[in-house]
């Protein structure tokens, strides 16, 4: 049997593969604004196959990839998405993230690490706990073997010890980005524009290596590609071709692609042009019209001819109503639907094949074919692959009956989607489905019953169990340790110059401040210490904004798409623990500068603890801004917050002014100001420190008026620590602003980190689901109400925690 017969054979003859099969049935995708991006897509990709997604700009390639990966929370998905024969809801795709590798269009990775280190960290974080071995040494050896095989398969073994930012070409960086996913043994590999920014030769080599590696792993692969070579396109088993507007034009074997376009739309392929470019032109209205007018597309079907070849009347009406552009994609999709319904023996793909074999294959028959078949023309060979002859397919065989508009069909499905067991419902959790879809909850045949009825629930359960097994033995301490090690390694290689510069800036600022107030008396003690603390906050805001911002933000976004939420939390804890080294270094620089230059009675240990606690708070607030804002906005917000803390220090204006103003929320602003807490402790340690004369009656009476004006009554100076007379806030209101320890500063820093972690989890869930959290609501208004309720809840938690902080001793 020849290659054409194999392409046209039955899909059931495919040998079992280790990948995951996908099937879409009447899938439509529409944004909340009403714009429909995908129009009634129906196709199947067998397990272990490789599929290229092609189309002109605006055809919906990236949208389709988002649907396949479960990242489609910013719109409404209607229809069925079947994985291994089982219908999955979009929010259920989150359970399969450990089995899916997603390669973004940009090369997102730690550029200060070597090629091997990037792969090692991904293997440690996502694969180590999935290896069943008797000893840790055996696990490490298997990981090393896996990394070596991946580097060799992608042609990166000779550059594995080079850092990404120096010594790697664009193609090598792209292979590193792909290798970071392949090394984790994914069951599904999704690549978004892997050839972006590369020349055709480099793109072909990269895709050839990737397809060979995926074929070896028997991994189901999807890739959106743009303007590929014909040999590059033939590396794939299948092609999913979309026309502008999200219309499915073709979803079948690459081997039968030219034969279909020659037999059904009657597209001519000039020998001097790339067939892939011809196909893209034939599915884009402007290019297709130019082909028809210039005679390149000589005999388009009658249904397309009326659109492509304009008459004088049509040219006059075209400016008023460009209906041709709207109907062109619909007509191409109608041709494909009619052909597949008229050719039931047509199989989408013949199965996964070797990438090397695909690259070496030519238009002619397989090596096992007879010699006479090699002399037949390409059109006849392509038609034979489709199990038909060129004359057998006529327009009369095609059902071009007008169908209801796609939006009307989507509205019908949308109105019933919560009532249908197999429909694709909005994502979130079973709790939200129970709250927002009571009708679906009361349906006698729920999703589980349907799976059982079709005999597919066991397969779905095994798939979900495999994904769960990859994270079931996830040890939080090991994950935190790995993340902390990676953060320390990147810090030691990339940011030491930045740390040194910021430390020098801090030393110069404290020196300048100390010289400015060196000749002033005790009446300037509050102003001097407040300015020193403000300078410390400003410098640390500059330093800390990079921990979760900039490059780290993009890397966290990539890892969030293939990680569980606990892994995101472990990453936050690990990076935060690594930052303690920089916090300690900043506190040491502050102590070594402030202690000798400023005439303070506080000991060096007291100054270090206060500086460490204040820096710890500043970094916690910077984490929040870095998570919720872009890098430049986060930096500005950190600087603004530092000056606000300087204003709310409780000295001038006094605590009583804030307590009586701002609608009763002034005390909360005082409790939220780290400078206020640090100033209370620093002044207290200065007054009671060794060599202090403030405790003598004469000196105490001399400074009593100035201290009392600033909210620090000398008569209420605590003689023991902690002060059990009242809570902190009540003492401040009574003029007792002394703070005998910096424990509240650490509690405030922990509170800020809890809020930052919650924001990071929400952002990661949003990025992993496609850009926003829909909360399972079918209404934009309900979604906004739920988000507002969440924000109000977080604000309530913050206010409650601040009140508790004000009750501490």
N, C-alpha and C positions, 0 to 999 in steps of 0.2 A: 504494500500500500504506500502511496506517495504522501508527501507532506500535506498536499491539499486535502486529501481524503482524511488525514488525521485532524486537520483543522476543522473539517466539517463533521467529524464524528460525534458520538454522543458524549455529553458531559459526564455521564455516570462511569465512563471507562477510566476517568482520571484516578491515578493511584493516590492513596491517602497521603496528605501532607501535614506538616507540623504547624502551619500557619493558621490563620483565622479567616473564615470565609465571610464576605459581606454581600448583602443583597438589599437593594433599595426598591421599594414598591410605592409608586405614585408619591414621591417625596417632593414637597413644595416648601420653600423657605421664604418668609416674608418678614420684613422689618416692622417695628411698631408703627412707623410712619405710613405704612401701606405699600411701600415699594417691595416688589417681589423679585428676589434674586435668583431663585431656582424654580423651574417650571416642570412639574410632574416628571421627575426622573425615575426611571425604572431600569435597573441593570443588576448584574451579579458578577462578583469577582471570586473565583474559587480560592480555597485555602492554598497558600504558598505561591500564588501568582504575583506577577508584577504588573502594575497598571500605570500608564502615563496619563495625566490629565492635561489636556491642551485646549486652547481657545484664545480668541482675541481678547484685548483688554475689555473688561466689563462683562466677560462671559460667565463669571462665577467660579473660577478655578479655586481660588483661595477659600471661598465660601463652601464649596463642596468638600474641600479638605478639612475645614472646620467642622462640618457636619459629621464626617467620618470619624473624627477624633473626639466628638462630644463637646466641642467648643463653640456652641451656638446659642448662648444665653441672651443675646441682644435682639432676638427676633422670635418668630413663631415657626416651629417645625411641624409640618403636617404630613402624614403618611406613615410608613413602616420602615424601620431600619432593623434588618435581621442580621444577627451575628451568629455564625454557626447554626443557622436555621431557627434562631430564637429571637423574638422581637425584644429589642432593648429600648428603654426610654432614655432620653438624653442624660438625665441625672444619674442613671445607672452606669453610664460610661465611666464615671469617676472610679468605680470599683475595678475597672480594667486598666487603669493607668500604669500599674507596675508591668503590664505586658506590652505597652505601647511605647515606641520610641519616636519622638517628634523632633525633627531638625528644622529650626527656624531659618528664614531667608538670610539673616545676618549671622556672621560668625561670632556667636556669643560664647565666650570662654574667658578664663583667667589668662591674660596675655603675659603675665610675669612668670607663669609656671611653664615647665617644659611640656612637650607633647606627651610624654609618658606619664607625667604627674597628673595631667588633666584626665587621662584615661584611668589612672589608678584611683583617683578620688571618686570618679563615677562608679567604678567597680566596687569600691569599698562601701559606698553609700547605698547602692541599689542592687548589688549582686551577692555580696559576701554572705548575707544572712539567708540567701536562697540556696546556698550550696550545702548539700548534705554530706558531711565528711566526719570522720571519727575524731580528728584532732585539729587544732588550729593550724598546725604546720601543713596538714594536707589541704586545708582551705586556702592558705596563702599560696601554696604551690599551684593549685588549680587556678587561682586568680592570676598568677604570674603567667601561666600557660595561655590563659584566655587573652590576656593583654598582648602577649607576644604574637599570638595568632592574628589578632585584629590589626596590629601594627604591620605585620607582614602582608596580610590580605589587602590593606589599603596603601601599600607602598610607602610606609612611613618609618620603617625600621631604621633607616640610615639617618633620620633626623629626630629620633625619639628623645635625644638629650638636649635638643635646642629649645630655648624659650620661644613662645609663640610670637612675641613682639619683635624678635630679632632673628633673622635668618630663615624665615619661612615665606614662601610665595603665597599668592592668593589661592591657588589650587590646593596647596598643602594645608592651609588653614581651613579650607572647606572640608577636606578629608578628615582633619582633626575633629571638626564639629560633627561630622557624620560618625566617626569612630567613637565619640563619647556616647552615642546611643547604641551602636552595634555591639559594643563591649558588654552591655547589660543583657544580651540575649533576648531581644524583644520578639514577640510573636507577630507584631505589626510594626512596620517602619513607615513613617510619614515624612516626606521631604518637601519643604516649601521652597520652590525655585532653587534647586541645588546648583544650577548653572548660572545663577545671577552674577553678573560682573566678571565672568570668565569668557575667554575666547572659545570658539567651537572645538578646537582640538583638545584643550584642557577639559572642557565639559565632557567630551566623549570619553576621555581616559578616566575621569572621576566616576562617571555613571557606569562605565564598564567594570571598574573595580567594585563599585557598590552593588551592582546587580549580581556579579559573581559571588560576592560575599553573602548577599541575601539569599541567593539560590542555594549556596552551601548550607546556610542556616535554615532553609525552607521557611523563610519569613515572608509573609504577605506584605507587599511594598506598594505604596502609592507615592507618586511624585508629580508635582506640577512643573512643567517645563515650557520654555518659551523659545521659539525659533530653533528647534534642534536640527542637526543633520539627519538625513534619512537613515544612515547607519546607526546613529544614536537612538533614534526612535525604535528601530528594530531590536534594540536590546531588551525591550519590554515585551511581555506576553500580550498585553491588552492596551487599547487606547480608549479613553473616555473623552470624547470631543464635544465641546460645548460651543454654542453660538451666542453672540451677544444677547443679553436678556435672560441667560440661564436655561436655554433650550438644549436638550440632549439631541445631538446630531448623529452620533455614532458611539457605540459601546461594544466593541468586539475585538477580535483578534487583529493584531497588527499585520499578520500575514495576509489577511483578506481585506485590508483597508483600501488599497488602490482598486481592487476588483469591485468593491462595493461602489465607490465613487464613480468608476467608469461605467458600471452597469445600471445604477439607479439614477443618480443626478446627471449622468453622462458628462462628467468632468474630464477634460483632456489634460494629460500630463506632458508638457513639453520636455524633451530630453535634456535641455539646457538648464532646467530649473529643479530646485529641490522639491520633491513631492510633498514634504511636510509644509513648505511655504505655500505650495499650490492649494493644499487642503485648507490652510488657514485663510487664504484669500477667498476660497470658494465658500467659506462660511461667514464671511464678513460682507455686509451689504455693499458698501462703497467699492471694495475691491472686486467683488463678484460682478457688479454692474460694469466695471471697467473691463473685466475679462470678457463679458458677453458683448459689449459694444465693440471692443477691439478684435473680436473674432477668436480669442483664445479659448473661450468656452463656446464651442461651436453649436451644440445642440442641447441646451438645457431643457428639462421637461416643460410641458406646456404650463403647468401651475407656477413654475419659476420664471418662465419666459415673460409672462404678463407683468411680472414685477421688475425683472432685470432690464428688459429692453423698453425704454420709455417711448411713449408717443407724444406728439406735441401737446395733446390735451393733458396728459399726465405731468409733463414738465411744468405746465401752467399751474396745476393744482398741487404740485409737490411742495412748494414753499408754504402753502396754506395748511396742508395736512400730510406730513411725511408717513403715510400709512405703509409704504413699501418697506421701510426700515423696521416697522413693528411686525409686519406679517412675514418677513423673509425667514427669520429664525423659526417661527411657528410652522412654516411650510416645510422647511428642512426636517424639523422634528416629526412632522406628520409623515414624510417619506420614510424615515427610519422606523416609526411605529408600524406603518403599513407593511414594510418589508419584513420585519421580524414576525409579524402575525401571519404573513404569507409563506414564511420559511421556517416552520417549526423545528427543522433539523439543524438550523444554524446554531452553533455553539459559540458562546462569547469568547472563550479562550481555550486553547488546547492544553494548557497546563504550564507550569513553570519550566523554564528551560535554562540551560547554561548561558550565562552572559557572553562567554567567549564563543560558544557555538552560534549564538544569535548574531554576534558581530561578524562572524565569518560566513554566515548564510547569505545567499544571493537570491535574486528574484526567481531563479530557476527552481527546479524540483529538488527534493532531498537527494542525498547521495544514493539512496536505494532505488530511486526512480529509474525508469528505462531511458535509454539514450534518445529514443524518438521524442519523448516528452520534452526534452531540453530545447527542441527546435520550434516549439509552438510559441505563438506570440504572447506577450505579457497579458493582454486582455483575456485571451482564452485560458491561460493558466490561472489568472485570478478568478475568472468565472467558475472554473472547475473546482477551485477551492471552496467556492460557495455552493457546490453541488448543483450548478445550473449552467446554462449556456447563455451567451450574450443576448440571443434573441428571445429567451424565455421570460425575461422581465420586461414588461410593458407597463405603461401608465394605467392601462385598464385593470391590471392586477392590483393596483394600489388603492387603498381605501382613503380617499382624501375628503371624506365627509366632514364638514365643519364641526368642531367640537365646542362645547361651552367654553367661554373665556376661562383662563387658568385661575383668575382671581375668584370667579364665581364658584369654580370647583373647590378651590381652597376654602372659601367661606362655608360651603356645605360641610366639608370635612371638619372644619374648625368648630362648627356649631355642635357636632356630635362627637368630637374627639375625646372628651372626658367620659362619654358613655360607652365608647367602644373598647373592648378589652385589649385589642392589639394596637390601638392608636398611639401616636407619639404625643405624650402629654408634656407640659412644661416641666423643667427640671427643678428639683431641690431635694426634698426628702419625703418619706412616707407620711411624716407628720403634716407637712404642708399639703400633700395630696388629700389627707383625711380632712383637713380644715377647709380647703378650697374646692374640693370635688366630692361632696357627700354622695352625689348620685353614683359616682364610680365606686365608692365604698360599698354602697348597697347593691351593686350589680351582682346577681347570683353567680355569674361566670367571671371571676376576676382574672388578673394577668397570670397568676400561678395556675389556675384551673385550665386556662387555655394552653399553657405550656405542657401541662400534664396530658391534656387531651391530644395534642399533636405529637406526643412522645419526644419532645425536644427539651423538656425541663432538665432532664438528667445531664444532657450535654452542656446546657447553660450553667448548671450548678457546678460541673467539673471545671468549666472555664473560670467562673468566679472563685472557685476554691483554689485554683492554681495561682490566680492573682493574689488571693489572700495569703497563700503560703509564702509568697515572696516577701511579705512584710509581717507575717505572724511572729516570727522569731526575731523581730527587730528589737534590739536592745538599746534603750534610750541612752545609756551611758556611753556605749560604743559610738553611736551616731553623734552625740555631743562632742566626744573626744576627737572624732574625725573632722568635724566641722571646725573645731577650735584649732586643730593642727593645720588645716588648710588656711585659716585666717592668719595664724601666726607666720606661716611660710610666706604668704603674699605680703604681709606687713614687713617682714625682714628683707624682702627683695625689692619691693616697689616703693614703699612709703617712708623709708628711713630718712631720705633727704627732706621730705615734707615735715616729718616729726622734728628733725633737727632745726629746721627753719622756724617752726612754730615755737619751739622751746627757746630759741634765741630771741624771738619777738617777745615772748613772755618775760624773759629776764630784762630786756631793755625797757619794757613798759613799767615793770615794778621798780627798776632803778630810777627811771625818770620821775615816777610818782613819789618815791621816798625822798629824792632830793628836793622836790617841790615843797614838801611838808616838813623838811628836816628842822627848820627853825621855828616851827609853830608849836604852841602849847597844847594842853589837854583839851581845850575847847574845840580843836579840830580832829579829835580822835575818831569821831563817827564819820566825818567826811573823808578822812584819809583811808580808813578801812573799807568804807563803801566803795570808793574809787578803785582800790586795789582788787576787791572782789569783782567789780564790774569788768576790769581789764582781764582778769582770769576767765570770766564767762565768755567774753568776746573771742579771746584766743582759742578757747576750747570749742567754741561753736564752729570756728573755721576747721579745726582738726577733725571733729567728730562727724561732720556731715557726709563723709565718704563711706562710712561703715555700711549703711544701707542705701546709699544714693549713688548716682553715677553708674559706673560699670557694674557694681554689685547689685544694683536694682535690676538691670537687664538680665544678669545671670540668675538672680533669684526668680525672676519671671519665667525663665526657661525651665528651671528645675521644678517650679511649682506645677507646670503642666504635666509632669511625669512622676510626681511625688504625692504622697498622702499628706494630709494636714499635720499629723504628728511629726512627720519628717521636716516640714516647714518650721514647726515650733522648735525642734531640736537644732535646726540650723540657726535660728535666732539666738537660742541659749548659747550655742557654741561660739558664735561670733561675738556675742556680748562678753562671754568669759575671756575671750582672747583680747578684747579691748581693755581689760583690767590692767594689762601690762603698760599700755600707753597712759592710762589714767594714773597709775602709780608713778610713771616717769614725769608726767606733768605736775603732780603733787610734789615730787622731790625737787623739781626745778623751782617751783613756787616757794618751797620751804627754804632752800639754800639761798634764795635771793631775798626773800622777805625777812627772814630771821636776823641776818647780820646787819641789814641796812636800815630796818625800821626799829626804833627803840620800843620794843614790846617786851613785856614781862612774861609772856606765854613761852612755854618750852617748845623745843623743836618738834617733839612728838605731837604736842597739841596742834601746832600749826599744820603739820603734815596730815593729821587726821581730818582737820577742818577742810584743808585744801582738797584732800582725796574725796571727801563726802560731797563737797560742792561740785567738783568735776564730775563725779558719778551722776549727780542730778542733771547737770548740763548735758551730758551725753545721752541720758534717758530722754530728755525733751528733743534733742536733735534726732534721735531714732524715730520719734513720732513724725516729725516734719519730713524726714527723708523717706518715710514709707508712704505718706499720703500726698506728698507734693513732688514736682520735678526738682532736680538738683539745684537749679538757680533760685527757684522760689523757696526751697527749704533753707538755703543759706540766708536769704533775706529775712525769712521768718525767725530764724535763730538769732540774728542780730537784733531784730525788733523786740523779741522776747527778753533779751538781756537788758535792754534799756527799760523795758517795762518793769522788770524785777528791780532795777535800780530805783525807779520811781516808787515802787511799793515796798520800800525797805522799812517803813514804819517809823522813821525818824522825823522827816519833814516831807510831807504832812505826817502828823502823828497817827498812832493806831486809833485813837478815838475819832479822828476825822474820817478815817476810812470806815470805821464801824457804824457811824451815823449816816454815811452817804452811800451813793451807788446802789440805792434800793435794798440795802441790807446785805449785799454781796461783797462788800469791801473786805470783810474779814476773810472770805474765801481767797481773794487775791493776795492777801497777806500770807495766808497759809501756803499758797502755791508758789511763793517767791523764795527760791533757794538763797538769795542774797540776804533776806531777812533772817533766816535760820542761821546762816553762817556768821552774820554780823553779831547776833546775840551770843553765840559761842565764843567768837573771837574777842569781843569786848569783855566777856566774863573772865576768860582765861588771862586777859591782860590785867584785870583788876585784882584777881586773887593769885596771880602767879608769883614765883619767887622774886624777891626784891621790890615788890609793890608797896607803895606808901599810901595807897587809897584807903586801906583798912584802918589807918590811924585816925583818931577823932578829928584832929585839926585839918588834915588833908581831905578827909571825907566830907567835912562841913564845907570846905572850900569848893568842891566840885559838885556838891549835892544839887544846886540849882540848875547847873547845865545838864547834868545827867537826868534829872527829873523832867526837864523840858523835852528831852529826847526819848522819854518813856522808860528810863532805867533808874528806879528809885533806889538810892544807896541803902536806905533803911530796910528794904525788902531783899537785899542781896542774900541768896540762899547760902546757908552754912554747910549744907551737905548736898550731895548729888545722888539721885535725882531729888527735885523739890516736890514734896508730897502735899504742899499747901493747897494746890488747885491744879486744874488742867492748864496746858500751855496758853490756850486762847484766853481763858479767864484771867490768867496772870498778866498777859499783855494788856488787857483792858483795864486792869487795876494799876498800871504803871510799873509792873514787874516784868520787864522785857528780858531778863537774864536767861541765858540758855547754858546750862552747865555741861551739856554733852552734845555730840553731833549725831546721836542715834536717829532723831527725827529726819535729818537730811538723808540718811540711808533709806529710811522708810519711804520718803518722798521720791527718791530715785527708783526704788522698786515699783512704786505706784506708776510712775511714768513708763517704766519698762513693760508693765502689764498692759497698759493702754497701747503701747507700740506693738506688742505681740498680737493683741486682738486686731489692730489695724492691719498688720502683716498677714494674718490668717484670712481676713476678709479680702485683702487685695490679691492674695494668692488664689483663693477660691474664685475670685472674679477673673483673673488671668487664665486660670485653667479651664474655665467654662466659656471663654470667648470674649471677655471684655467687661461684663457687668453681671450683677446678681439679680436674677429675676424673681427669686423667692417663690417660684411655683405659681405666680399669679398670671392670669390670662388678661389682666387689665393694667394699662399704664398707671392709672390712678391708684389701684391697689398696690402696685409695686412701689410707687413713691410714698404711699402711706406707711408701708412696711419699713422702708428705709428711714423715713423720718422717725418712726417708732424706735428703730434700732439706735439712731443717733441720740434720741432722748434718753434711752436706757443707759447708754454709755455716759452721757452727761450726769444722769442721776447717780451712777456708780462713782463717778469722780467726785461729785459733791459729797456723797456719803462718806467716801474714804477720807476726804479732807476734813470733814467734821470729826471723824474718829481720830485723825491726826491731831486735831486741836484739843482732844481730850487726854492726850498722852501727858506724861509727867516730865 
